[in-house]
């Protein structure tokens, strides 16, 4: 059981099942997060294509994944900043 606490008290809610909800890895999770806040498929694609530079060599798949996550996190943060500026 998960207990959520906020200024008006606590509320117990059932824990979510240990499922990946169709998200296979962290990169997919960040892609989904970016889409949720309004990033278009082309914005996500551009962010990932920016990593496809011929002079970059990744030592491990984890290193490549970390770079992709950083690029997608930037798209996510930029969209959140854009939303906060739009709110009066």
SULFENVEN-V956499 format. One record per backbone hydrogen bond with DSSP energy under -0.5 kcal/mol. CO is the residue of the C=O (numbers start at 0). NH is the residue of the N-H. Records with the same first field share a line. If there is no record, write none. Layout:
CO->NH / NH
//
This chain:
1->3 / 12
3->10
5->8
8->5
10->3
12->1
16->18
19->22
21->23
24->28
25->29
26->30
27->31
28->32
29->33
30->34
31->35
32->36
33->38
34->37
39->43
40->44
41->45
42->46
43->47
44->48
45->49
47->50
48->51
50->52
52->55
54->56
59->63
60->64
61->65
62->66
63->67
64->68
65->69
66->70
67->71
68->72
69->73
70->74
71->75
72->76
73->77
74->78
75->79
76->80
77->81
78->82
79->83
80->84
81->85
82->86
//
